[in-house]
Amino acid sequence: MSVTLYGYWRSLAAYRVRVALNLKGIDYEEISINLAAGEQFGEAYAALNPQHVLPILNHDGRDITQSMAILEYIEDTWSMPQLLPVTAYEKAQVRALALVTIADTHPLIVPRVRNFLHKEWNLDESAQTQWAQHWFTVGNEAIERILVKAGRAQTYSFGNEVSLADIALASHAIGAGLFKVDMNKTPVFAEVFKNCMLLPAFANAHPLKQEGAPRNA
Ligand SMILES: N[C@@H](CCC(=O)N[C@@H](CS)C(=O)NCC(=O)O)C(=O)O
């Protein structure tokens, strides 16, 4: 069996995939595509993913894109530990929370959006940071309210078993941290994140622990 992840140290979507593979105990090789240098736009990578984005998971020669699709593929392919609950309603709750960040927050702060803000509208580094901080804060507040409303956050988002929602939430919290957004304002979310990071599967996948990450960040 061969499993290869096309990722980049800073990629929050690649982080999600690393965590899922770690939780399932799957050995994989990671190939780094340097987003800062624009490698995603090169011909070689475009041939793999015409959307020019990370991550890709290659399993036995077949490529899968989009982190949510990859997480679901990993869950369907390697059953234990289960990262989705059993009932249709509970599964929908987990997916919905995961998508708050995967679909509605993260896409707003990716390099191509920030590059557009810079090139087309002249937003400098500090304005771009404010933009990212704003969307992470909106996301944090939504996640906090959802966790409180569901009333199930114990160790993790939905009880005491890790789910795909926790993987997504951890990626969000790490992104918020990289942009210096205060997690103390969302205490339930902060607690879930802290508990996730106690697990080696989450901690070892952290962007700042990957090859190429700045040592003093
Ligand atoms: N919705 C996609 C997000 C893909 C995405 O935007 N990935 C970022 C890295 S986290 C990327 O490759 N960005 C390249 C760019 O914006 O130019 C997923 O969850 O996989």
The ligand as a MOL file (V3000), in Angstrom:
LIG
                    3D

  0  0  0     0  0            999 V3000
M  V30 BEGIN CTAB
M  V30 COUNTS 20 19 0 0 0
M  V30 BEGIN ATOM
M  V30 1 N -11.2270 23.6520 0.2350 0
M  V30 2 C -9.8990 23.1380 0.0450 0
M  V30 3 C -8.9170 24.2330 0.3420 0
M  V30 4 C -7.8130 24.1670 -0.6110 0
M  V30 5 C -6.8580 25.3220 -0.4060 0
M  V30 6 O -7.2090 26.4970 -0.5970 0
M  V30 7 N -5.6340 24.9920 0.0020 0
M  V30 8 C -4.6440 26.0000 0.2100 0
M  V30 9 C -3.6430 25.5640 1.2570 0
M  V30 10 S -4.3950 25.3320 2.8110 0
M  V30 11 C -3.8900 26.2100 -1.0970 0
M  V30 12 O -3.3950 25.2780 -1.6800 0
M  V30 13 N -3.8150 27.4610 -1.5350 0
M  V30 14 C -3.1120 27.8260 -2.7040 0
M  V30 15 C -3.4290 29.2400 -3.0870 0
M  V30 16 O -4.2890 29.8450 -2.4560 0
M  V30 17 O -2.7990 29.7170 -4.0250 0
M  V30 18 C -9.6300 21.9710 1.0080 0
M  V30 19 O -10.1800 21.9850 2.1080 0
M  V30 20 O -8.8690 21.0740 0.6160 0
M  V30 END ATOM
M  V30 BEGIN BOND
M  V30 1 1 1 2
M  V30 2 1 2 3
M  V30 3 1 2 18
M  V30 4 1 3 4
M  V30 5 1 4 5
M  V30 6 2 5 6
M  V30 7 1 5 7
M  V30 8 1 7 8
M  V30 9 1 8 9
M  V30 10 1 8 11
M  V30 11 1 9 10
M  V30 12 2 11 12
M  V30 13 1 11 13
M  V30 14 1 13 14
M  V30 15 1 14 15
M  V30 16 2 15 16
M  V30 17 1 15 17
M  V30 18 2 18 19
M  V30 19 1 18 20
M  V30 END BOND
M  V30 END CTAB
M  END
